[in-house]
Amino acid sequence: MTKNLYYEPRGTVHYNVHFTSGNLENRVTERAICGLRPGDIDWIWIVELRRRATQEEILKMCKLVYEI
């Protein structure tokens, strides 16, 4: 029997979104990020995974292709 050694969050994943304007939105869901411009986002912290999202992940969450 094999075990997955990596943490897999259960339930809803939350994000802290820091915008280039300086604003910070805490504990939002992916639904709130959908439709935002990636160029307006400075960084995103994935709360449950305790790490920053990569640029590719941010683009995927925004679901729109903008020039960064």
Secondary structure, DSSP 4 states (H G I P E B T S, - for coil): -----S----S---EEEEETTS-EEEEE-HHHHTT--GGGEEEEEETTTTEEPPHHHHHHHHTS----
